[in-house]
C-alpha cells in the first residue's frame, strides 16, 4: 500500500512512519554520508551497539530491510535532511 494512502490515525502506521528521534536522525545522516556504524558511533560519542539499536529502530520506522534500503526509503519519503549529500 502506498505511504500516501495509509492513515496516520492507525497506531500501527504511526509506529512504522512515526517521527524519528534525534539519534535516529543522526544515524540516518551518517548513513546518507556513507559512514560505518563505528564511524557514526565515534562521531556522536556512543557505542557501536547503541548505533545498531538506533539503526534497527530507524529501519523499522522506514520499513527498510537493510541500511541501504533505509537510505533509499528516507529519500523516497522526503525525510533525508537537506544539505546531507549521499555518497
Backbone as CSV, one residue per row, in Angstrom:
resi,resn,N_x,N_y,N_z,CA_x,CA_y,CA_z,C_x,C_y,C_z
1,UNK,0.841,-1.174,0.000,0.000,0.000,0.000,0.887,1.238,0.000
2,UNK,0.621,2.192,-0.886,1.428,3.427,-0.916,1.343,4.188,0.400
3,UNK,2.439,4.804,0.778,2.521,5.557,2.028,1.433,6.627,2.085
4,UNK,1.161,7.275,0.945,0.191,8.364,0.917,-1.218,7.895,1.281
5,UNK,-1.504,6.610,1.084,-2.848,6.099,1.332,-3.048,5.603,2.759
6,UNK,-1.964,5.465,3.513,-2.083,4.959,4.874,-2.587,6.057,5.799
7,UNK,-3.447,5.677,6.712,-3.991,6.627,7.676,-3.028,6.773,8.841
8,UNK,-2.651,7.990,9.143,-1.746,8.217,10.260,-2.470,8.070,11.594
9,UNK,-3.817,7.927,11.596,-4.575,7.719,12.822,-4.436,6.292,13.329
10,UNK,-4.054,5.382,12.441,-3.876,3.988,12.791,-2.593,3.842,13.606
11,UNK,-2.664,3.274,14.845,-1.467,3.153,15.689,-0.336,2.374,15.036
12,UNK,-0.658,1.360,14.223,0.400,0.596,13.554,1.149,1.493,12.594
13,UNK,0.434,2.287,11.806,1.081,3.190,10.859,1.868,4.269,11.581
14,UNK,1.368,4.740,12.696,2.086,5.755,13.455,3.421,5.205,13.937
15,UNK,3.471,3.940,14.320,4.717,3.319,14.769,5.689,3.175,13.600
16,UNK,5.186,2.691,12.470,6.058,2.482,11.323,6.565,3.797,10.756
17,UNK,5.709,4.771,10.626,6.069,6.017,9.964,6.162,7.174,10.959
18,UNK,6.381,6.827,12.235,6.428,7.843,13.267,7.602,8.778,13.094
19,UNK,7.582,9.790,13.883,8.651,10.771,13.861,9.951,10.130,14.321
20,UNK,11.016,10.441,13.640,12.328,9.924,14.020,12.847,10.682,15.226
21,UNK,13.520,9.957,16.108,14.161,10.610,17.253,15.409,11.340,16.759
22,UNK,15.970,12.157,17.606,17.192,12.873,17.244,18.328,11.925,16.908
23,UNK,18.482,10.872,17.693,19.556,9.904,17.443,19.304,9.131,16.148
24,UNK,18.046,8.790,15.868,17.740,8.112,14.612,18.086,9.015,13.430
25,UNK,17.842,10.316,13.575,18.219,11.274,12.524,19.738,11.343,12.382
26,UNK,20.448,11.315,13.523,21.912,11.314,13.487,22.423,10.094,12.727
27,UNK,21.836,8.936,13.020,22.242,7.699,12.351,21.904,7.783,10.867
28,UNK,20.701,8.274,10.542,20.303,8.420,9.147,21.265,9.339,8.403
29,UNK,21.623,10.452,9.003,22.571,11.378,8.364,23.929,10.710,8.148
30,UNK,24.350,9.895,9.118,25.595,9.150,8.953,25.505,8.166,7.792
31,UNK,24.365,7.484,7.690,24.158,6.549,6.581,24.180,7.292,5.247
32,UNK,23.529,8.445,5.215,23.467,9.231,3.981,24.846,9.675,3.512
33,UNK,25.747,9.895,4.449,27.094,10.329,4.076,28.053,9.160,3.912
34,UNK,27.537,7.919,4.086,28.350,6.744,3.843,29.208,6.288,5.005
35,UNK,28.907,6.735,6.225,29.697,6.329,7.385,29.325,4.921,7.841
36,UNK,30.286,4.232,8.415,30.033,2.919,9.018,29.426,3.131,10.403
37,UNK,28.900,2.052,10.993,28.363,2.149,12.356,29.433,2.649,13.315
38,UNK,30.630,2.144,13.162,31.726,2.542,14.050,32.027,4.039,13.912
39,UNK,32.027,4.542,12.690,32.297,5.965,12.465,31.180,6.841,13.024
40,UNK,29.933,6.394,12.860,28.796,7.148,13.414,28.905,7.173,14.939
41,UNK,29.231,6.028,15.524,29.375,5.938,16.982,30.456,6.877,17.484
42,UNK,31.594,6.866,16.820,32.713,7.720,17.221,32.331,9.198,17.129
43,UNK,31.648,9.559,16.045,31.245,10.949,15.822,30.305,11.475,16.913
44,UNK,29.488,10.585,17.484,28.494,11.010,18.484,28.830,10.571,19.904
45,UNK,29.998,9.979,20.077,30.419,9.559,21.413,29.564,8.444,21.983
46,UNK,29.122,7.536,21.133,28.283,6.420,21.548,28.980,5.109,21.215
47,UNK,28.439,4.022,21.752,28.997,2.712,21.408,28.399,2.236,20.087
48,UNK,29.115,1.332,19.453,28.641,0.769,18.191,27.337,-0.014,18.404
49,UNK,27.192,-0.657,19.557,25.970,-1.396,19.886,24.778,-0.444,19.955
50,UNK,24.978,0.729,20.521,23.912,1.724,20.603,23.506,2.185,19.211
51,UNK,24.468,2.380,18.336,24.163,2.772,16.959,23.354,1.677,16.277
52,UNK,23.723,0.415,16.500,22.975,-0.697,15.913,21.535,-0.699,16.408
53,UNK,21.329,-0.370,17.675,19.978,-0.287,18.233,19.170,0.812,17.530
54,UNK,19.767,1.983,17.381,19.082,3.088,16.705,18.821,2.758,15.232
55,UNK,19.752,2.082,14.591,19.590,1.693,13.196,18.437,0.699,13.040
56,UNK,18.327,-0.234,13.971,17.230,-1.208,13.929,15.885,-0.500,14.051
57,UNK,15.790,0.450,14.967,14.562,1.221,15.147,14.259,2.067,13.908
58,UNK,15.284,2.682,13.365,15.151,3.501,12.156,14.638,2.658,10.992
59,UNK,15.247,1.488,10.803,14.813,0.595,9.724,13.367,0.179,9.905
60,UNK,12.968,-0.076,11.123,11.586,-0.458,11.408,10.623,0.665,11.035
61,UNK,10.944,1.880,11.434,10.077,3.023,11.135,9.990,3.316,9.645
62,UNK,11.078,3.048,8.927,11.102,3.313,7.487,10.622,2.129,6.656
63,UNK,10.451,0.973,7.309,10.070,-0.226,6.579,11.186,-0.711,5.671
64,UNK,12.417,-0.587,6.153,13.591,-0.914,5.341,14.186,-2.254,5.770
65,UNK,14.710,-2.995,4.793,15.317,-4.303,5.041,16.759,-4.204,5.539
66,UNK,17.456,-3.164,5.125,18.862,-3.016,5.494,19.230,-1.536,5.444
67,UNK,20.495,-1.223,5.721,20.907,0.186,5.801,20.805,0.897,4.453
68,UNK,21.099,0.190,3.376,20.997,0.802,2.052,19.538,1.103,1.714
69,UNK,18.671,0.160,2.033,17.242,0.361,1.797,16.717,1.507,2.665
70,UNK,17.245,1.661,3.882,16.837,2.758,4.769,17.150,4.114,4.124
71,UNK,18.318,4.217,3.507,18.690,5.457,2.817,17.723,5.718,1.661
72,UNK,17.452,4.681,0.880,16.523,4.827,-0.255,15.139,5.247,0.225
73,UNK,14.651,4.601,1.299,13.314,4.936,1.839,13.283,6.375,2.359
74,UNK,14.340,6.806,3.036,14.385,8.172,3.563,14.311,9.186,2.430
75,UNK,14.999,8.904,1.341,14.967,9.799,0.181,13.583,9.765,-0.457
76,UNK,13.011,8.566,-0.616,11.660,8.422,-1.190,10.617,9.187,-0.380
77,UNK,10.730,9.088,0.946,9.752,9.714,1.837,10.022,11.202,2.065
78,UNK,11.152,11.676,1.544,11.489,13.092,1.682,11.915,13.488,3.076
79,UNK,12.449,12.543,3.844,12.866,12.880,5.206,14.384,12.985,5.354
80,UNK,15.101,12.789,4.252,16.547,12.991,4.282,16.784,14.495,4.395
81,UNK,17.616,14.895,5.359,17.849,16.323,5.578,18.550,16.961,4.403
82,UNK,18.129,18.173,4.096,18.795,18.917,3.038,20.201,19.257,3.461
83,UNK,21.094,19.258,2.518,22.492,19.575,2.821,23.325,18.353,3.102
84,UNK,22.670,17.214,3.430,23.389,15.973,3.624,23.408,15.270,2.285
85,UNK,24.586,15.124,1.736,24.737,14.561,0.398,25.065,13.074,0.468
86,UNK,24.210,12.229,-0.132,24.549,10.810,-0.189,25.804,10.593,-1.030
87,UNK,26.577,9.585,-0.672,27.787,9.263,-1.443,27.445,8.468,-2.667
